Amino acid sequence: MLDAFSRAVVSADASTAPIGDLSALKAFVASGNRRLDAVNAIASNASCMVSDAIAGMICENQGLIQAGGNCYPNRRMAACLRDGEIVLRYVSYALLAGDASVLDDRCLNGLKETYAALGVPATSTVRAVQIMKAQAAAHIQDDPSEARAGARLRKMGSPVVNDRCASLVAEASSYFDRVISALG
Ligand SMILES: CCC1=C(C)/C(=C/C2=NC(=C\c3[nH]c(/C=C4\NC(=O)[C@H](C)[C@H]4CC)c(C)c3CCC(=O)O)/C(CCC(=O)O)=C2C)NC1=O
């Protein structure tokens, strides 16, 4: 597992060069508190995000919870909710580390094959991950939509900077996209 620092060392070592450009690591340190806020925005809303994403996925495809669907019976529904939580947790680890390797190595490696063997539908999983991607963007910007959240709306109250934390939203989105392309 690598983070932004060990990644810089490994890349430099691979080309037998000293670490040259420190600007990316400087930016990583400078934006550290914003990164922690972003991770916290995901971690402290995780169970709500997962249940909402899986509910949305099922609402759009109710065959999933009927006999023959992959969220039927309750044992499979529970496995699906657990998998949603696993994915979100590894995305949050990657965001904290500033590097995707923990997500790649410990969550996505072999997942496509596992799902194919178990008959877990990739399109539905991708839909749930897309919903979590949109939720994460809203929570990192501390701007969840009132229309969608209703009474469950929750704001973190952390300061939102730099064009609504665009770079952290883009980085988090890239980890969700990684999950989507690993399953496709
Ligand atoms: C730490 C990394 C890690 C991952 C990623 C992981 C995934 C994972 N998901 C599994 C099952 C499963 N995953 C799902 C998920 C779904 N079904 C659907 O229809 C939805 C589309 C989707 C939820 C979004 C289901 C239903 C099962 C059980 C399938 C079965 O037993 O028939 C299994 C098989 C073993 C088990 O049931 O626990 C694994 C290994 N396990 C791990 O340890």
The ligand as an ORCA input file, in Angstrom:
! r2SCAN-3c Opt
* xyz 0 1
  C     -12.386     -6.150      1.546
  C     -12.770     -6.349      0.161
  C     -13.937     -7.271     -0.064
  C     -14.885     -7.135     -1.033
  C     -14.997     -6.028     -2.022
  C     -15.785     -8.257     -0.919
  C     -16.842     -8.507     -1.766
  C     -17.653     -9.696     -1.807
  N     -18.998     -9.652     -2.058
  C     -19.494    -10.905     -1.988
  C     -20.832    -11.314     -2.115
  C     -21.984    -10.534     -2.491
  N     -22.028     -9.262     -2.964
  C     -23.330     -8.892     -3.239
  C     -23.633     -7.560     -3.751
  C     -24.655     -7.091     -4.545
  N     -25.688     -7.790     -5.073
  C     -26.483     -6.995     -5.831
  O     -27.475     -7.353     -6.470
  C     -26.009     -5.610     -5.834
  C     -25.838     -5.100     -7.239
  C     -24.711     -5.685     -5.037
  C     -24.620     -4.614     -3.937
  C     -24.385     -3.253     -4.492
  C     -24.152    -10.009     -2.944
  C     -25.666    -10.104     -3.053
  C     -23.309    -11.040     -2.486
  C     -23.718    -12.436     -2.059
  C     -23.917    -13.279     -3.289
  C     -24.256    -14.711     -2.962
  O     -23.781    -15.260     -1.948
  O     -25.030    -15.298     -3.747
  C     -18.409    -11.829     -1.736
  C     -18.527    -13.320     -1.620
  C     -18.387    -13.770     -0.189
  C     -19.440    -13.194      0.704
  O     -20.658    -13.355      0.425
  O     -19.058    -12.520      1.668
  C     -17.263    -11.052     -1.645
  C     -15.864    -11.600     -1.437
  N     -15.395     -9.014      0.133
  C     -14.266     -8.470      0.665
  O     -13.646     -8.920      1.652
*
